[in-house]
Amino acid sequence: MPAALPVYMPWLMTAGFGWLYYRRIRRHFGWQPWRPLRNGIRIGILSLVGVMLVFAALYIPHVALGIAAGAVAGIGLGIFALRHTVISPRDGRPGYTPNPWIGGALALLLIGRLAWRWYGGAFSQGMGPGMGNASPLTLALAAALISYGLVQAIGLALRLRQPSA
């Protein structure tokens, strides 16, 4: 029976990634309750990934411009989306309604890019020596998503912070 497990592994991983992306995209639509602890954890994780992208830009020079352009675009989109985020409490709970088009479009753009790279066989070849397989466009989209998420999370934390009583 253990020999049959690897046959199902790609399907399980695909389903797992699909579930993660579904949850991610679902957060871009409709009213969302404010969860300060979850938001703080999100800020920490996104900051860590942002630092890793900076290191990638330093150690893989051909992707540095893509990462920088993606980060600038993500910051601009994040600020624009924050201006279009509606803060509205429901049933005594603080919450917000994000702009669904910007965040959803960024998430779908990254999924489309990853699917395109997967279709082209980029992930089946492995990274190889020198990480020459790293794509500036893919990392630009990742940097845009990370910086967009950071701006959103920090902006929401500032807008929804509770006054100290």
C-alpha positions as CSV (number, residue, x, y, z in Angstrom):
1,M,0.0,0.0,0.0
2,P,2.8,2.5,0.7
3,A,4.0,2.2,-2.9
4,A,0.6,3.6,-4.2
5,L,1.0,6.8,-2.1
6,P,3.4,8.6,-4.4
7,V,1.0,8.1,-7.3
8,Y,-1.6,10.3,-5.5
9,M,0.9,12.8,-4.2
10,P,0.7,15.2,-7.2
11,W,-3.1,15.3,-6.9
12,L,-3.0,15.9,-3.2
13,M,-0.5,18.7,-3.6
14,T,-2.5,20.3,-6.4
15,A,-5.7,20.1,-4.3
16,G,-3.8,21.6,-1.3
17,F,-2.5,24.5,-3.4
18,G,-5.9,25.0,-4.9
19,W,-7.4,25.2,-1.4
20,L,-4.8,27.7,-0.3
21,Y,-5.4,29.9,-3.3
22,Y,-9.2,29.6,-2.9
23,R,-8.8,30.9,0.7
24,R,-6.5,33.7,-0.5
25,I,-8.8,34.9,-3.2
26,R,-11.9,34.5,-1.0
27,R,-10.4,37.2,1.3
28,H,-10.7,39.7,-1.5
29,F,-14.4,39.6,-1.7
30,G,-17.1,40.7,0.7
31,W,-17.1,41.9,4.2
32,Q,-14.1,40.6,6.3
33,P,-14.0,40.6,10.1
34,W,-11.0,42.3,11.6
35,R,-8.6,39.9,13.3
36,P,-5.7,41.8,14.7
37,L,-3.6,38.7,15.7
38,R,-4.0,37.1,12.3
39,N,-3.1,40.5,10.7
40,G,0.0,40.8,12.9
41,I,1.1,37.3,11.9
42,R,0.5,38.1,8.2
43,I,2.7,41.3,8.6
44,G,5.5,39.2,10.1
45,I,5.3,36.5,7.4
46,L,5.1,38.9,4.6
47,S,8.0,40.9,6.0
48,L,10.1,37.8,6.2
49,V,9.2,36.8,2.6
50,G,10.0,40.4,1.5
51,V,13.4,40.2,3.1
52,M,14.0,36.9,1.2
53,L,13.0,38.7,-2.0
54,V,15.6,41.4,-1.3
55,F,18.2,38.7,-0.8
56,A,17.1,37.1,-4.0
57,A,17.6,40.4,-5.8
58,L,21.1,40.7,-4.3
59,Y,22.2,37.2,-5.1
60,I,20.4,36.7,-8.5
61,P,21.2,39.9,-10.3
62,H,19.1,39.2,-13.4
63,V,15.9,39.4,-11.4
64,A,16.7,42.5,-9.3
65,L,15.0,44.9,-11.6
66,G,11.9,42.8,-11.8
67,I,11.7,42.5,-8.1
68,A,12.1,46.2,-7.6
69,A,9.5,47.1,-10.3
70,G,7.1,44.6,-8.8
71,A,7.6,46.0,-5.3
72,V,7.0,49.6,-6.4
73,A,3.9,48.5,-8.4
74,G,2.6,46.5,-5.4
75,I,3.0,49.5,-3.0
76,G,1.2,51.8,-5.4
77,L,-1.7,49.3,-5.9
78,G,-1.8,48.7,-2.1
79,I,-2.2,52.4,-1.4
80,F,-4.8,52.7,-4.2
81,A,-6.7,49.7,-2.8
82,L,-6.6,51.0,0.8
83,R,-8.3,54.2,-0.4
84,H,-11.1,52.0,-1.8
85,T,-11.4,49.8,1.2
86,V,-14.6,50.4,3.2
87,I,-14.3,50.2,7.0
88,S,-17.7,49.0,8.4
89,P,-18.5,47.3,11.7
90,R,-21.1,44.6,11.8
91,D,-22.9,43.3,14.9
92,G,-20.4,45.3,17.0
93,R,-17.4,43.7,15.3
94,P,-14.9,45.8,13.4
95,G,-14.4,44.8,9.8
96,Y,-13.8,46.0,6.3
97,T,-14.8,45.3,2.7
98,P,-11.7,45.3,0.4
99,N,-11.6,46.3,-3.2
100,P,-12.2,43.0,-4.9
101,W,-10.7,43.8,-8.3
102,I,-7.2,44.8,-7.4
103,G,-6.3,42.0,-4.9
104,G,-8.2,39.4,-7.0
105,A,-6.5,40.5,-10.2
106,L,-3.1,40.3,-8.6
107,A,-3.7,36.8,-7.2
108,L,-5.1,35.5,-10.5
109,L,-2.2,37.1,-12.4
110,L,0.3,35.2,-10.2
111,I,-1.6,31.9,-10.6
112,G,-1.7,32.4,-14.4
113,R,2.1,33.1,-14.4
114,L,2.8,30.1,-12.3
115,A,0.6,27.9,-14.6
116,W,2.4,29.3,-17.6
117,R,5.8,28.5,-16.1
118,W,4.6,25.0,-15.1
119,Y,3.2,24.4,-18.6
120,G,6.6,25.4,-20.1
121,G,8.4,22.8,-17.9
122,A,10.2,25.3,-15.7
123,F,9.4,23.5,-12.5
124,S,10.2,20.0,-13.7
125,Q,13.8,21.0,-14.6
126,G,14.8,22.0,-11.1
127,M,16.7,25.1,-10.1
128,G,20.1,23.9,-11.3
129,P,23.4,25.6,-10.6
130,G,23.3,29.4,-10.1
131,M,19.4,29.5,-10.0
132,G,19.4,30.5,-13.7
133,N,15.8,29.3,-13.9
134,A,14.5,32.2,-11.8
135,S,12.2,34.4,-13.9
136,P,12.2,38.2,-13.5
137,L,8.5,38.3,-14.4
138,T,7.5,35.7,-11.9
139,L,9.5,37.3,-9.1
140,A,8.2,40.7,-10.1
141,L,4.6,39.4,-9.6
142,A,5.6,37.8,-6.3
143,A,7.1,41.1,-5.2
144,A,4.0,43.0,-6.2
145,L,1.8,40.5,-4.2
146,I,4.1,40.7,-1.2
147,S,4.3,44.5,-1.1
148,Y,0.6,44.8,-1.9
149,G,-0.2,42.5,1.0
150,L,2.2,44.4,3.4
151,V,0.7,47.8,2.5
152,Q,-2.8,46.4,3.0
153,A,-2.1,44.7,6.3
154,I,-0.2,47.7,7.8
155,G,-2.8,50.1,6.4
156,L,-5.7,48.2,7.9
157,A,-3.9,47.9,11.2
158,L,-3.5,51.6,11.3
159,R,-7.1,52.3,10.2
160,L,-8.7,49.7,12.5
161,R,-6.6,50.1,15.6
162,Q,-8.7,50.3,18.8
163,P,-8.5,53.5,20.8
164,S,-7.0,52.8,24.2
165,A,-9.5,53.3,26.9
